[in-house]
Amino acid sequence: MQGNSSEYYRKREQQCRALAAKAQDAGIRRVHLDFAERYASAAEAGAGPPASPGLDFGAPLHGSALAN
């Protein structure tokens, strides 16, 4: 299961980086990169599957409008 979880997080990291590369707005690009970094950390840590749909690590996104 951990292998599948790591694969999931790596895939989501790649998707977020691709979206960041396409984003024309710097703020949106930063949000995608923040998510990509979190997914990369989860993959490296061998985190289990997400508890619910979406990304919820319980920490605010640094420097983004979503942190408020």
MOPAC internal coordinates of N, CA, C and O (Angstrom, degrees):
PM7 1SCF
backbone

  N    0.0000 0     0.00 0     0.00 0    0    0    0
  C    1.4512 1     0.00 0     0.00 0    1    0    0
  C    1.5177 1   111.22 1     0.00 0    2    1    0
  O    1.2310 1   119.82 1   140.33 1    3    2    1
  N    1.3480 1   117.94 1   -39.67 1    3    2    1
  C    1.4549 1   119.11 1  -179.70 1    5    3    2
  C    1.5153 1   111.63 1   -61.54 1    6    5    3
  O    1.2310 1   120.06 1   141.57 1    7    6    5
  N    1.3326 1   117.48 1   -38.43 1    7    6    5
  C    1.4577 1   119.84 1   177.46 1    9    7    6
  C    1.5120 1   110.77 1   -58.87 1   10    9    7
  O    1.2310 1   120.62 1   136.10 1   11   10    9
  N    1.3332 1   116.43 1   -43.90 1   11   10    9
  C    1.4577 1   120.46 1   178.18 1   13   11   10
  C    1.5219 1   111.09 1   -64.95 1   14   13   11
  O    1.2310 1   120.28 1   141.81 1   15   14   13
  N    1.3306 1   117.07 1   -38.19 1   15   14   13
  C    1.4621 1   120.38 1   178.79 1   17   15   14
  C    1.5180 1   110.48 1   -64.90 1   18   17   15
  O    1.2310 1   120.45 1   135.29 1   19   18   17
  N    1.3354 1   116.75 1   -44.71 1   19   18   17
  C    1.4626 1   119.98 1   178.38 1   21   19   18
  C    1.5171 1   110.72 1   -61.63 1   22   21   19
  O    1.2310 1   120.56 1   139.49 1   23   22   21
  N    1.3237 1   116.53 1   -40.51 1   23   22   21
  C    1.4688 1   120.24 1   177.50 1   25   23   22
  C    1.5259 1   110.49 1   -62.32 1   26   25   23
  O    1.2310 1   120.77 1   137.88 1   27   26   25
  N    1.3164 1   116.14 1   -42.12 1   27   26   25
  C    1.4621 1   120.69 1   178.76 1   29   27   26
  C    1.5251 1   110.15 1   -59.45 1   30   29   27
  O    1.2310 1   120.53 1   130.59 1   31   30   29
  N    1.3407 1   116.60 1   -49.41 1   31   30   29
  C    1.4612 1   120.28 1  -177.81 1   33   31   30
  C    1.5271 1   111.46 1   -65.58 1   34   33   31
  O    1.2310 1   119.87 1   142.96 1   35   34   33
  N    1.3176 1   117.85 1   -37.04 1   35   34   33
  C    1.4729 1   120.35 1   177.29 1   37   35   34
  C    1.5346 1   110.50 1   -65.59 1   38   37   35
  O    1.2310 1   120.94 1   138.38 1   39   38   37
  N    1.3211 1   115.81 1   -41.62 1   39   38   37
  C    1.4686 1   119.21 1   178.63 1   41   39   38
  C    1.5223 1   110.53 1   -62.42 1   42   41   39
  O    1.2310 1   120.31 1   135.03 1   43   42   41
  N    1.3347 1   117.01 1   -44.97 1   43   42   41
  C    1.4672 1   120.82 1   179.15 1   45   43   42
  C    1.5289 1   110.68 1   -64.62 1   46   45   43
  O    1.2310 1   120.18 1   142.63 1   47   46   45
  N    1.3367 1   117.25 1   -37.37 1   47   46   45
  C    1.4681 1   120.73 1   176.47 1   49   47   46
  C    1.5282 1   110.04 1   -59.48 1   50   49   47
  O    1.2310 1   120.62 1   132.19 1   51   50   49
  N    1.3239 1   116.43 1   -47.81 1   51   50   49
  C    1.4694 1   120.70 1  -179.91 1   53   51   50
  C    1.5251 1   111.21 1   -61.88 1   54   53   51
  O    1.2310 1   120.34 1   138.81 1   55   54   53
  N    1.3265 1   116.96 1   -41.19 1   55   54   53
  C    1.4631 1   120.28 1   179.01 1   57   55   54
  C    1.5249 1   111.02 1   -62.96 1   58   57   55
  O    1.2310 1   120.44 1   137.23 1   59   58   57
  N    1.3185 1   116.76 1   -42.77 1   59   58   57
  C    1.4708 1   120.37 1   179.85 1   61   59   58
  C    1.5223 1   111.09 1   -66.34 1   62   61   59
  O    1.2310 1   120.16 1   140.79 1   63   62   61
  N    1.3149 1   117.29 1   -39.21 1   63   62   61
  C    1.4680 1   119.78 1   178.21 1   65   63   62
  C    1.5300 1   110.62 1   -66.01 1   66   65   63
  O    1.2310 1   120.29 1   142.09 1   67   66   65
  N    1.3272 1   117.06 1   -37.91 1   67   66   65
  C    1.4655 1   120.24 1   177.44 1   69   67   66
  C    1.5258 1   110.58 1   -64.94 1   70   69   67
  O    1.2310 1   120.31 1   137.76 1   71   70   69
  N    1.3236 1   117.01 1   -42.24 1   71   70   69
  C    1.4646 1   120.36 1   177.35 1   73   71   70
  C    1.5243 1   111.18 1   -64.49 1   74   73   71
  O    1.2310 1   120.40 1   141.60 1   75   74   73
  N    1.3283 1   116.85 1   -38.40 1   75   74   73
  C    1.4670 1   120.64 1   177.89 1   77   75   74
  C    1.5237 1   110.43 1   -62.60 1   78   77   75
  O    1.2310 1   120.55 1   139.42 1   79   78   77
  N    1.3126 1   116.56 1   -40.58 1   79   78   77
  C    1.4654 1   120.45 1  -179.45 1   81   79   78
  C    1.5242 1   111.74 1   -64.98 1   82   81   79
  O    1.2310 1   120.38 1   150.60 1   83   82   81
  N    1.3195 1   116.88 1   -29.40 1   83   82   81
  C    1.4676 1   121.18 1  -179.20 1   85   83   82
  C    1.5242 1   112.99 1   -88.55 1   86   85   83
  O    1.2310 1   120.28 1   162.41 1   87   86   85
  N    1.3261 1   117.07 1   -17.59 1   87   86   85
  C    1.4673 1   120.89 1  -175.29 1   89   87   86
  C    1.5268 1   110.65 1   -67.97 1   90   89   87
  O    1.2310 1   121.02 1   -48.88 1   91   90   89
  N    1.3143 1   115.66 1   131.12 1   91   90   89
  C    1.4570 1   120.76 1   178.26 1   93   91   90
  C    1.5253 1   111.31 1   -87.49 1   94   93   91
  O    1.2310 1   120.07 1   153.70 1   95   94   93
  N    1.3107 1   117.48 1   -26.30 1   95   94   93
  C    1.4623 1   122.63 1  -179.69 1   97   95   94
  C    1.5349 1   109.39 1   -89.81 1   98   97   95
  O    1.2310 1   120.70 1   -50.93 1   99   98   97
  N    1.3322 1   116.26 1   129.07 1   99   98   97
  C    1.4631 1   120.91 1  -177.63 1  101   99   98
  C    1.5312 1   112.30 1   -62.38 1  102  101   99
  O    1.2310 1   119.90 1   144.35 1  103  102  101
  N    1.3223 1   117.81 1   -35.65 1  103  102  101
  C    1.4587 1   120.96 1   178.88 1  105  103  102
  C    1.5172 1   112.12 1   -65.70 1  106  105  103
  O    1.2310 1   120.83 1   136.69 1  107  106  105
  N    1.3174 1   116.01 1   -43.31 1  107  106  105
  C    1.4685 1   120.94 1   178.09 1  109  107  106
  C    1.5226 1   109.84 1   -65.86 1  110  109  107
  O    1.2310 1   120.59 1   138.16 1  111  110  109
  N    1.3261 1   116.48 1   -41.84 1  111  110  109
  C    1.4659 1   120.81 1   177.86 1  113  111  110
  C    1.5320 1   109.99 1   -58.26 1  114  113  111
  O    1.2310 1   120.00 1   136.88 1  115  114  113
  N    1.3395 1   117.60 1   -43.12 1  115  114  113
  C    1.4651 1   121.91 1  -179.18 1  117  115  114
  C    1.5333 1   111.05 1   -64.66 1  118  117  115
  O    1.2310 1   120.25 1   140.36 1  119  118  117
  N    1.3289 1   117.12 1   -39.64 1  119  118  117
  C    1.4716 1   120.27 1   178.11 1  121  119  118
  C    1.5266 1   110.07 1   -61.75 1  122  121  119
  O    1.2310 1   120.49 1   133.68 1  123  122  121
  N    1.3324 1   116.66 1   -46.32 1  123  122  121
  C    1.4732 1   119.92 1   178.73 1  125  123  122
  C    1.5284 1   110.80 1   -61.46 1  126  125  123
  O    1.2310 1   120.23 1   139.23 1  127  126  125
  N    1.3270 1   117.16 1   -40.77 1  127  126  125
  C    1.4624 1   120.04 1   179.11 1  129  127  126
  C    1.5260 1   111.66 1   -67.97 1  130  129  127
  O    1.2310 1   120.10 1   143.73 1  131  130  129
  N    1.3271 1   117.41 1   -36.27 1  131  130  129
  C    1.4698 1   120.32 1   175.37 1  133  131  130
  C    1.5266 1   110.61 1   -60.66 1  134  133  131
  O    1.2310 1   120.89 1   134.10 1  135  134  133
  N    1.3249 1   115.90 1   -45.90 1  135  134  133
  C    1.4646 1   119.46 1   177.88 1  137  135  134
  C    1.5262 1   110.55 1   -62.85 1  138  137  135
  O    1.2310 1   120.01 1   137.44 1  139  138  137
  N    1.3254 1   117.59 1   -42.56 1  139  138  137
  C    1.4646 1   121.18 1   179.48 1  141  139  138
  C    1.5253 1   110.69 1   -58.93 1  142  141  139
  O    1.2310 1   120.39 1   137.15 1  143  142  141
  N    1.3238 1   116.85 1   -42.85 1  143  142  141
  C    1.4649 1   120.96 1   179.42 1  145  143  142
  C    1.5226 1   111.25 1   -64.28 1  146  145  143
  O    1.2310 1   120.38 1   141.15 1  147  146  145
  N    1.3169 1   116.88 1   -38.85 1  147  146  145
  C    1.4711 1   120.33 1   178.20 1  149  147  146
  C    1.5253 1   110.98 1   -67.12 1  150  149  147
  O    1.2310 1   120.50 1   138.15 1  151  150  149
  N    1.3225 1   116.66 1   -41.85 1  151  150  149
  C    1.4637 1   119.56 1   177.01 1  153  151  150
  C    1.5222 1   110.79 1   -63.21 1  154  153  151
  O    1.2310 1   119.89 1   139.11 1  155  154  153
  N    1.3367 1   117.82 1   -40.89 1  155  154  153
  C    1.4623 1   121.25 1   178.64 1  157  155  154
  C    1.5268 1   110.41 1   -61.97 1  158  157  155
  O    1.2310 1   120.22 1   137.07 1  159  158  157
  N    1.3151 1   117.18 1   -42.93 1  159  158  157
  C    1.4665 1   121.38 1   178.44 1  161  159  158
  C    1.5233 1   111.19 1   -62.69 1  162  161  159
  O    1.2310 1   120.71 1   138.17 1  163  162  161
  N    1.3227 1   116.25 1   -41.83 1  163  162  161
  C    1.4662 1   120.44 1   179.11 1  165  163  162
  C    1.5250 1   110.62 1   -63.93 1  166  165  163
  O    1.2310 1   120.19 1   139.01 1  167  166  165
  N    1.3225 1   117.24 1   -40.99 1  167  166  165
  C    1.4638 1   121.15 1   179.50 1  169  167  166
  C    1.5253 1   110.49 1   -64.92 1  170  169  167
  O    1.2310 1   120.40 1   136.49 1  171  170  169
  N    1.3256 1   116.84 1   -43.51 1  171  170  169
  C    1.4636 1   120.92 1  -179.45 1  173  171  170
  C    1.5214 1   111.72 1   -67.08 1  174  173  171
  O    1.2310 1   120.33 1   145.53 1  175  174  173
  N    1.3213 1   116.97 1   -34.47 1  175  174  173
  C    1.4628 1   121.42 1  -179.00 1  177  175  174
  C    1.5251 1   112.13 1   -79.06 1  178  177  175
  O    1.2310 1   120.38 1   170.24 1  179  178  177
  N    1.3249 1   116.88 1    -9.76 1  179  178  177
  C    1.4529 1   119.83 1  -177.38 1  181  179  178
  C    1.5104 1   112.03 1    70.31 1  182  181  179
  O    1.2310 1   120.87 1  -146.73 1  183  182  181
  N    1.3253 1   115.94 1    33.27 1  183  182  181
  C    1.4633 1   121.33 1  -179.42 1  185  183  182
  C    1.5205 1   110.25 1   -59.07 1  186  185  183
  O    1.2310 1   121.36 1   -31.42 1  187  186  185
  N    1.3031 1   115.00 1   148.58 1  187  186  185
  C    1.4546 1   120.64 1   177.34 1  189  187  186
  C    1.5093 1   110.82 1   -72.14 1  190  189  187
  O    1.2310 1   120.72 1     1.86 1  191  190  189
  N    1.3162 1   116.23 1  -178.14 1  191  190  189
  C    1.4631 1   119.77 1  -179.58 1  193  191  190
  C    1.5199 1   110.89 1   -64.96 1  194  193  191
  O    1.2310 1   120.42 1   -26.25 1  195  194  193
  N    1.3248 1   116.80 1   153.75 1  195  194  193
  C    1.4656 1   119.66 1   177.94 1  197  195  194
  C    1.5251 1   110.37 1   -59.19 1  198  197  195
  O    1.2310 1   120.54 1   -36.01 1  199  198  197
  N    1.3243 1   116.58 1   143.99 1  199  198  197
  C    1.4591 1   121.46 1  -179.26 1  201  199  198
  C    1.5227 1   111.55 1   -70.37 1  202  201  199
  O    1.2310 1   120.44 1   150.35 1  203  202  201
  N    1.3105 1   116.76 1   -29.65 1  203  202  201
  C    1.4578 1   121.85 1  -179.68 1  205  203  202
  C    1.5204 1   108.29 1  -148.43 1  206  205  203
  O    1.2310 1   120.13 1   -13.61 1  207  206  205
  N    1.3214 1   117.36 1   166.39 1  207  206  205
  C    1.4607 1   118.91 1   179.25 1  209  207  206
  C    1.5247 1   111.23 1   -56.23 1  210  209  207
  O    1.2310 1   120.67 1   -38.60 1  211  210  209
  N    1.2989 1   116.33 1   141.40 1  211  210  209
  C    1.4594 1   121.05 1   179.39 1  213  211  210
  C    1.5189 1   111.71 1    92.73 1  214  213  211
  O    1.2310 1   121.21 1    -1.42 1  215  214  213
  N    1.2913 1   115.29 1   178.58 1  215  214  213
  C    1.4548 1   121.98 1  -177.41 1  217  215  214
  C    1.5143 1   109.46 1  -102.76 1  218  217  215
  O    1.2310 1   120.45 1   -59.52 1  219  218  217
  N    1.3425 1   116.74 1   120.48 1  219  218  217
  C    1.4535 1   119.70 1   179.75 1  221  219  218
  C    1.5171 1   108.94 1  -141.14 1  222  221  219
  O    1.2310 1   120.34 1   -91.03 1  223  222  221
  N    1.3174 1   116.96 1    88.97 1  223  222  221
  C    1.4512 1   120.64 1   178.10 1  225  223  222
  C    1.5198 1   111.65 1   -96.06 1  226  225  223
  O    1.2310 1   120.00 1  -177.31 1  227  226  225
  N    1.3282 1   117.60 1     2.69 1  227  226  225
  C    1.4449 1   120.99 1   175.75 1  229  227  226
  C    1.5147 1   115.73 1    75.85 1  230  229  227
  O    1.2310 1   119.85 1  -173.51 1  231  230  229
  N    1.3138 1   117.89 1     6.49 1  231  230  229
  C    1.4632 1   120.83 1   178.97 1  233  231  230
  C    1.5196 1   109.09 1  -116.78 1  234  233  231
  O    1.2310 1   120.47 1   -36.26 1  235  234  233
  N    1.3219 1   116.71 1   143.74 1  235  234  233
  C    1.4722 1   118.74 1   179.63 1  237  235  234
  C    1.5157 1   111.42 1   -68.72 1  238  237  235
  O    1.2310 1   121.00 1   -26.82 1  239  238  237
  N    1.3016 1   115.70 1   153.18 1  239  238  237
  C    1.4565 1   121.09 1   173.96 1  241  239  238
  C    1.5177 1   107.98 1   -76.19 1  242  241  239
  O    1.2310 1   120.40 1   -52.03 1  243  242  241
  N    1.2916 1   116.84 1   127.97 1  243  242  241
  C    1.4602 1   121.74 1  -177.37 1  245  243  242
  C    1.5142 1   110.66 1   -74.27 1  246  245  243
  O    1.2310 1   120.97 1   -50.67 1  247  246  245
  N    1.3247 1   115.75 1   129.33 1  247  246  245
  C    1.4537 1   121.16 1   173.53 1  249  247  246
  C    1.5092 1   115.62 1    70.58 1  250  249  247
  O    1.2310 1   119.94 1  -162.60 1  251  250  249
  N    1.3135 1   117.73 1    17.40 1  251  250  249
  C    1.4624 1   118.98 1  -179.57 1  253  251  250
  C    1.5238 1   110.30 1  -116.89 1  254  253  251
  O    1.2310 1   121.18 1   -16.53 1  255  254  253
  N    1.2949 1   115.34 1   163.47 1  255  254  253
  C    1.4617 1   120.93 1   177.96 1  257  255  254
  C    1.5228 1   110.82 1   -64.83 1  258  257  255
  O    1.2310 1   120.04 1   156.25 1  259  258  257
  N    1.3183 1   117.54 1   -23.75 1  259  258  257
  C    1.4572 1   121.13 1  -179.16 1  261  259  258
  C    1.5213 1   112.09 1   -73.92 1  262  261  259
  O    1.2310 1   119.80 1   166.11 1  263  262  261
  N    1.3161 1   117.98 1   -13.89 1  263  262  261
  C    1.4608 1   121.14 1  -178.99 1  265  263  262
  C    1.5194 1   111.94 1   -74.00 1  266  265  263
  O    1.2310 1   119.61 1   164.24 1  267  266  265
  N    1.3221 1   118.35 1   -15.76 1  267  266  265
  C    1.4707 1   121.27 1  -176.86 1  269  267  266
  C    1.4830 1   112.73 1   -83.69 1  270  269  267
  O    1.2310 1   120.10 1   180.00 1  271  270  269

